[in-house]
Amino acid sequence: MHTPTFIRAYLACALALLVSACGSVIDADKVNYKTEGVAKIVPLDIPPDLTQLSRDTRYAVPGGVVTASTMSGRPTQGPATVAVKQVNDVRIERDGKQRWLVVNRSAEDIWPIVYGFWKENGFEYVIEQQQLGLLETEWAENRAKIPQDFIRRTIGKAFDSLYSSGERDKFRTRLERNTSGGVDVFITHRGMVEEFADKSKSGTIWQPRPSDSELEAEFLTRLMVKLGVSSEQAKSVAAVQTTTTPSTGLITNNEGSFISLAESFDVAWRRIGVALDRTGFTVEDRDRSQGVYFVRYVDTSAKEEKGFFSGLFSSNKADTGPVKYRVLIRTVDGKAQVTVLNAAGQTENSPVSQRILKLIADDLR
């Protein structure tokens, strides 16, 4: 008769053999959005206070093929350099939690490389606007975050679709021409997490989670490799020290609300653009010479948040659609000032404009 001690020892040996035999199915990568063998993920709906638009046909060129050369060619002043390292014609710059690439190649050369980059990493697109230099991926799951417990290591890929991390990510890539003839490349992240809808835990809803600057840095590093930098060089270049970002203040006075940034217009323009991307605004157009981003926004602060999938299948047509606004950046007394205007370019002092400014200010901190 076997004793409990003998049985435990036998099971431990068997467990060790199984783990060693199944070690090949373990994905050691930190990032893995490829979904071969995984069930198709139902697209998440938009956040309750933001909106995404379908492709806008006013940007299409009738009867022709849109190329990267149709992107806005307006010359711009390059952003202030904070920390720079360069390999060949690619360099990375960093200011606080923001990182971006500067590539000394034409937009015509960069666009197809960036387009293929996200496809190779397992993503599909919901926005492809070459003329604006804008790509946005569908929501996807980082399979590398799924716990590698014994059962999953044992049965591996056969039942991989049964496992979920409870998180989804999407990324927006924005390309802007610079004065040197090259392109600035920005990558921003948005995340969602699945949570119980109430204390009964009878159902779940998807809720926004903070953007992950480390995920942004990871994909910038991978994009550098795609652009011809070796893996070792890319990691070395990306490992720069964090700098202190100037303070940001949301101010309200008799004239209305605005964001005050203790920095130049060039830096503020870049930071506001990244903040709009991170918070999910639909940027329809931009005019750097006037300091204006043209955006759309849906305010649902008075509505009950129903969660993502409920909104996706809802037949309620009474919801208010997206409204056009302008986010204006200008220099006042040596500081950058950010205000919200309505579609006609007039000052907007409504609660909605204050909500927009708060969303932007929260990301800038």
Stockholm file with secondary structure:
# STOCKHOLM 1.0

chainA/1-365         MHTPTFIRAYLACALALLVSACGSVIDADKVNYKTEGVAKIVPLDIPPDLTQLSRDTRYAVPGGVVTASTMSGRPTQGPATVAVKQVNDVRIERDGKQRWLVVNRSAEDIWPIVYGFWKENGFEYVIEQQQLGLLETEWAENRAKIPQDFIRRTIGKAFDSLYSSGERDKFRTRLERNTSGGVDVFITHRGMVEEFADKSKSGTIWQPRPSDSELEAEFLTRLMVKLGVSSEQAKSVAAVQTTTTPSTGLITNNEGSFISLAESFDVAWRRIGVALDRTGFTVEDRDRSQGVYFVRYVDTSAKEEKGFFSGLFSSNKADTGPVKYRVLIRTVDGKAQVTVLNAAGQTENSPVSQRILKLIADDLR
#=GR chainA/1-365 SS CCCHHHHHHHHHHHHHHHHHHTGGGCCCCSCCCCCTTSCCCCCCCCCTTCCCCCCCGGGSCTTSCCCGGGSCCCCCCCCCCSSEEEETTEEEEEETTEEEEEECSCHHHHHHHHHHHHHHTTCCEEEEEGGGTEEEECCBCCGGGSCCCHHHHHHGGGGGGGCCCSEEEEEEEEEEECTTSCEEEEEEEEEEEEEESSTTCSCEEEEEECCCHHHHHHHHHHHHHHTTCCHHHHHHHHCCCCCCCCCEEEEEETTEEEEEESSCHHHHHHHHHHHHHHTTCEEEEEETTTTEEEEEECCCTTSCCCCHHHHHTCCCCCSCCCEEEEEEEEEETTEEEEEEEETTSCBCCSHHHHHHHHHHHHHHC
#=GC SS_cons         CCCHHHHHHHHHHHHHHHHHHTGGGCCCCSCCCCCTTSCCCCCCCCCTTCCCCCCCGGGSCTTSCCCGGGSCCCCCCCCCCSSEEEETTEEEEEETTEEEEEECSCHHHHHHHHHHHHHHTTCCEEEEEGGGTEEEECCBCCGGGSCCCHHHHHHGGGGGGGCCCSEEEEEEEEEEECTTSCEEEEEEEEEEEEEESSTTCSCEEEEEECCCHHHHHHHHHHHHHHTTCCHHHHHHHHCCCCCCCCCEEEEEETTEEEEEESSCHHHHHHHHHHHHHHTTCEEEEEETTTTEEEEEECCCTTSCCCCHHHHHTCCCCCSCCCEEEEEEEEEETTEEEEEEEETTSCBCCSHHHHHHHHHHHHHHC
//
